[in-house]
């Protein structure tokens, strides 16, 4: 079962650290540079919204939510074939 946790919450970072420590460190650094946590998980841009990866693409135990700006959302959809839907916690 995937973990649909609120992006950038302490629970989200704890889960991400277990499955992808490099991504957790990168996102922590991005939020530090931005000085706030409501920015894109990938690049730090604002505005950003919360999304979850559709269930058919998830793997057991992965953190399946991200906070993404429009550019990063489109890149992940077009280059990586990932499908996201808005995440409402």
N, CA and C atoms as a LAMMPS dump frame, in Angstrom:
ITEM: TIMESTEP
0
ITEM: NUMBER OF ATOMS
267
ITEM: BOX BOUNDS ff ff ff
-5.0000000000000000e+02 5.0000000000000000e+02
-5.0000000000000000e+02 5.0000000000000000e+02
-5.0000000000000000e+02 5.0000000000000000e+02
ITEM: ATOMS id mol type element x y z
1 1 1 N 0.845 -1.184 0
2 1 2 C 0 0 0
3 1 3 C 0.888 1.243 0
4 2 1 N 0.525 2.214 -0.779
5 2 2 C 1.298 3.448 -0.862
6 2 3 C 1 4.357 0.315
7 3 1 N 1.943 5.245 0.589
8 3 2 C 1.78 6.196 1.678
9 3 3 C 1.321 7.534 1.121
10 4 1 N 0.045 7.856 1.327
11 4 2 C -0.476 9.142 0.875
12 4 3 C -0.41 10.122 2.041
13 5 1 N 0.783 10.645 2.265
14 5 2 C 1.035 11.578 3.354
15 5 3 C 1.109 12.988 2.802
16 6 1 N 0.766 13.963 3.638
17 6 2 C 0.836 15.357 3.21
18 6 3 C 2.286 15.711 2.893
19 7 1 N 2.542 16.185 1.655
20 7 2 C 3.914 16.54 1.295
21 7 3 C 4.532 17.559 2.262
22 8 1 N 5.775 17.297 2.602
23 8 2 C 6.613 18.152 3.44
24 8 3 C 6.248 18.086 4.924
25 9 1 N 5.343 17.189 5.305
26 9 2 C 5.049 16.995 6.727
27 9 3 C 6.172 16.154 7.341
28 10 1 N 6.26 16.145 8.652
29 10 2 C 7.307 15.353 9.304
30 10 3 C 7.129 13.867 9
31 11 1 N 5.879 13.397 8.909
32 11 2 C 5.616 11.995 8.577
33 11 3 C 6.065 11.682 7.14
34 12 1 N 5.821 12.625 6.229
35 12 2 C 6.214 12.461 4.829
36 12 3 C 7.733 12.342 4.723
37 13 1 N 8.462 13.229 5.412
38 13 2 C 9.924 13.172 5.373
39 13 3 C 10.454 11.889 6.006
40 14 1 N 9.845 11.434 7.099
41 14 2 C 10.292 10.197 7.745
42 14 3 C 10.114 9.002 6.809
43 15 1 N 8.979 8.938 6.121
44 15 2 C 8.731 7.843 5.175
45 15 3 C 9.668 7.938 3.975
46 16 1 N 9.861 9.14 3.453
47 16 2 C 10.731 9.333 2.295
48 16 3 C 12.175 8.987 2.634
49 17 1 N 12.609 9.332 3.812
50 17 2 C 13.978 9.027 4.25
51 17 3 C 14.24 7.52 4.205
52 18 1 N 13.238 6.715 4.498
53 18 2 C 13.405 5.257 4.497
54 18 3 C 13.537 4.691 3.088
55 19 1 N 12.792 5.252 2.124
56 19 2 C 12.777 4.667 0.779
57 19 3 C 13.65 5.41 -0.228
58 20 1 N 13.914 6.696 0.02
59 20 2 C 14.718 7.484 -0.918
60 20 3 C 15.418 8.614 -0.16
61 21 1 N 16.47 8.277 0.585
62 21 2 C 17.148 9.294 1.392
63 21 3 C 17.728 10.441 0.578
64 22 1 N 18.156 10.181 -0.65
65 22 2 C 18.705 11.261 -1.479
66 22 3 C 17.628 12.286 -1.814
67 23 1 N 16.442 11.821 -2.171
68 23 2 C 15.35 12.751 -2.469
69 23 3 C 14.937 13.512 -1.216
70 24 1 N 14.917 12.84 -0.072
71 24 2 C 14.575 13.515 1.182
72 24 3 C 15.574 14.633 1.477
73 25 1 N 16.855 14.361 1.285
74 25 2 C 17.89 15.374 1.526
75 25 3 C 17.765 16.527 0.539
76 26 1 N 17.504 16.21 -0.725
77 26 2 C 17.36 17.255 -1.744
78 26 3 C 16.166 18.153 -1.43
79 27 1 N 15.04 17.565 -1.08
80 27 2 C 13.854 18.365 -0.777
81 27 3 C 14.071 19.2 0.478
82 28 1 N 14.738 18.643 1.478
83 28 2 C 15.056 19.407 2.685
84 28 3 C 15.894 20.63 2.337
85 29 1 N 16.877 20.456 1.469
86 29 2 C 17.728 21.577 1.06
87 29 3 C 16.926 22.615 0.273
88 30 1 N 16.055 22.17 -0.607
89 30 2 C 15.221 23.092 -1.39
90 30 3 C 14.345 23.931 -0.472
91 31 1 N 13.722 23.292 0.508
92 31 2 C 12.866 24.03 1.442
93 31 3 C 13.685 25.006 2.277
94 32 1 N 14.898 24.614 2.628
95 32 2 C 15.782 25.501 3.38
96 32 3 C 16.139 26.739 2.561
97 33 1 N 16.479 26.538 1.296
98 33 2 C 16.788 27.673 0.413
99 33 3 C 15.587 28.591 0.249
100 34 1 N 14.396 27.998 0.124
101 34 2 C 13.177 28.787 -0.075
102 34 3 C 12.75 29.498 1.206
103 35 1 N 13.133 28.935 2.348
104 35 2 C 12.752 29.527 3.624
105 35 3 C 11.308 29.257 4.017
106 36 1 N 10.676 28.308 3.325
107 36 2 C 9.29 27.939 3.638
108 36 3 C 9.002 26.573 3.025
109 37 1 N 7.87 25.977 3.394
110 37 2 C 7.605 24.615 2.928
111 37 3 C 6.457 24.494 1.928
112 38 1 N 5.909 25.608 1.459
113 38 2 C 4.783 25.535 0.52
114 38 3 C 5.229 25.646 -0.935
115 39 1 N 6.467 25.275 -1.211
116 39 2 C 7.037 25.364 -2.556
117 39 3 C 7.177 23.962 -3.158
118 40 1 N 7.526 23.9 -4.431
119 40 2 C 7.679 22.643 -5.159
120 40 3 C 8.743 21.748 -4.506
121 41 1 N 8.416 20.466 -4.348
122 41 2 C 9.339 19.483 -3.774
123 41 3 C 10.587 19.283 -4.618
124 42 1 N 10.494 19.56 -5.913
125 42 2 C 11.583 19.288 -6.843
126 42 3 C 12.484 20.502 -7.055
127 43 1 N 11.87 21.674 -7.311
128 43 2 C 12.679 22.837 -7.705
129 43 3 C 12.546 24.046 -6.773
130 44 1 N 11.576 24.048 -5.874
131 44 2 C 11.404 25.159 -4.949
132 44 3 C 10.558 26.3 -5.468
133 45 1 N 9.969 26.147 -6.656
134 45 2 C 9.139 27.222 -7.218
135 45 3 C 7.804 27.358 -6.489
136 46 1 N 7.231 28.528 -6.653
137 46 2 C 5.929 28.871 -6.095
138 46 3 C 5.123 29.495 -7.225
139 47 1 N 3.867 29.188 -7.405
140 47 2 C 3.034 28.344 -6.55
141 47 3 C 3.245 26.858 -6.841
142 48 1 N 2.854 26.057 -5.876
143 48 2 C 2.922 24.606 -5.999
144 48 3 C 1.705 24.009 -5.305
145 49 1 N 1.25 22.882 -5.809
146 49 2 C 0.083 22.207 -5.242
147 49 3 C 0.45 20.766 -4.905
148 50 1 N -0.342 20.162 -4.035
149 50 2 C -0.103 18.785 -3.619
150 50 3 C -0.768 17.817 -4.592
151 51 1 N -0.012 16.762 -4.951
152 51 2 C -0.497 15.744 -5.878
153 51 3 C -0.165 14.365 -5.338
154 52 1 N -0.95 13.378 -5.768
155 52 2 C -0.607 11.99 -5.481
156 52 3 C -0.493 11.245 -6.795
157 53 1 N 0.441 10.308 -6.824
158 53 2 C 0.656 9.456 -7.976
159 53 3 C -0.508 8.482 -8.053
160 54 1 N -1.037 8.257 -9.262
161 54 2 C -2.179 7.354 -9.381
162 54 3 C -1.796 5.951 -8.945
163 55 1 N -2.752 5.247 -8.386
164 55 2 C -2.483 3.968 -7.728
165 55 3 C -1.883 2.913 -8.65
166 56 1 N -2.226 2.917 -9.937
167 56 2 C -1.678 1.881 -10.817
168 56 3 C -0.178 2.034 -11.041
169 57 1 N 0.39 3.164 -10.66
170 57 2 C 1.823 3.386 -10.852
171 57 3 C 2.623 3.254 -9.565
172 58 1 N 1.964 3.035 -8.464
173 58 2 C 2.675 3.02 -7.194
174 58 3 C 3.158 1.623 -6.841
175 59 1 N 4.157 1.588 -6.01
176 59 2 C 4.723 0.354 -5.507
177 59 3 C 4.566 0.353 -3.998
178 60 1 N 4.393 -0.794 -3.444
179 60 2 C 4.199 -0.911 -2.007
180 60 3 C 5.284 -0.174 -1.235
181 61 1 N 4.851 0.662 -0.299
182 61 2 C 5.766 1.342 0.592
183 61 3 C 6.329 2.652 0.103
184 62 1 N 6.09 3.018 -1.167
185 62 2 C 6.672 4.272 -1.632
186 62 3 C 5.861 5.46 -1.149
187 63 1 N 6.513 6.583 -1.081
188 63 2 C 5.832 7.836 -0.771
189 63 3 C 5.281 8.346 -2.092
190 64 1 N 3.962 8.357 -2.214
191 64 2 C 3.315 8.603 -3.507
192 64 3 C 2.7 9.993 -3.611
193 65 1 N 3.215 10.948 -2.842
194 65 2 C 2.726 12.323 -2.919
195 65 3 C 3.905 13.266 -3.098
196 66 1 N 3.634 14.369 -3.784
197 66 2 C 4.624 15.424 -3.979
198 66 3 C 3.912 16.76 -4.036
199 67 1 N 4.617 17.809 -3.708
200 67 2 C 4.145 19.179 -3.929
201 67 3 C 4.881 19.664 -5.175
202 68 1 N 4.115 19.974 -6.229
203 68 2 C 4.717 20.283 -7.522
204 68 3 C 4.232 21.605 -8.093
205 69 1 N 5.158 22.327 -8.739
206 69 2 C 4.786 23.493 -9.541
207 69 3 C 4.285 22.967 -10.889
208 70 1 N 3.692 23.829 -11.686
209 70 2 C 3.166 23.4 -12.986
210 70 3 C 4.254 22.84 -13.895
211 71 1 N 5.435 23.467 -13.896
212 71 2 C 6.52 22.988 -14.761
213 71 3 C 6.969 21.579 -14.382
214 72 1 N 7.206 21.336 -13.1
215 72 2 C 7.658 20.011 -12.669
216 72 3 C 6.563 18.964 -12.863
217 73 1 N 5.315 19.34 -12.653
218 73 2 C 4.202 18.425 -12.908
219 73 3 C 4.202 18.005 -14.375
220 74 1 N 4.336 18.968 -15.278
221 74 2 C 4.345 18.656 -16.708
222 74 3 C 5.562 17.835 -17.117
223 75 1 N 6.722 18.13 -16.55
224 75 2 C 7.93 17.354 -16.851
225 75 3 C 7.745 15.908 -16.42
226 76 1 N 7.25 15.692 -15.223
227 76 2 C 7.069 14.325 -14.727
228 76 3 C 6.021 13.58 -15.545
229 77 1 N 4.989 14.285 -15.978
230 77 2 C 3.965 13.647 -16.822
231 77 3 C 4.517 13.316 -18.204
232 78 1 N 5.172 14.277 -18.837
233 78 2 C 5.6 14.113 -20.227
234 78 3 C 6.878 13.299 -20.391
235 79 1 N 7.843 13.474 -19.505
236 79 2 C 9.122 12.779 -19.66
237 79 3 C 9.153 11.428 -18.958
238 80 1 N 8.424 11.314 -17.856
239 80 2 C 8.486 10.089 -17.059
240 80 3 C 7.196 9.28 -17.12
241 81 1 N 6.169 9.82 -17.772
242 81 2 C 4.907 9.104 -17.903
243 81 3 C 4.142 8.93 -16.606
244 82 1 N 4.451 9.758 -15.623
245 82 2 C 3.755 9.657 -14.338
246 82 3 C 2.433 10.416 -14.407
247 83 1 N 1.416 9.829 -13.8
248 83 2 C 0.105 10.473 -13.747
249 83 3 C -0.199 10.878 -12.315
250 84 1 N -0.508 12.138 -12.135
251 84 2 C -0.826 12.675 -10.82
252 84 3 C -2.243 13.209 -10.806
253 85 1 N -2.857 13.138 -9.637
254 85 2 C -4.154 13.764 -9.4
255 85 3 C -3.993 14.657 -8.177
256 86 1 N -4.81 15.703 -8.062
257 86 2 C -4.716 16.564 -6.879
258 86 3 C -4.879 15.741 -5.597
259 87 1 N -4.093 16.082 -4.602
260 87 2 C -4.144 15.404 -3.305
261 87 3 C -4.75 16.352 -2.294
262 88 1 N -5.84 15.919 -1.714
263 88 2 C -6.497 16.704 -0.672
264 88 3 C -6.425 15.889 0.605
265 89 1 N -5.748 16.444 1.587
266 89 2 C -5.536 15.728 2.846
267 89 3 C -6.619 16.063 3.827
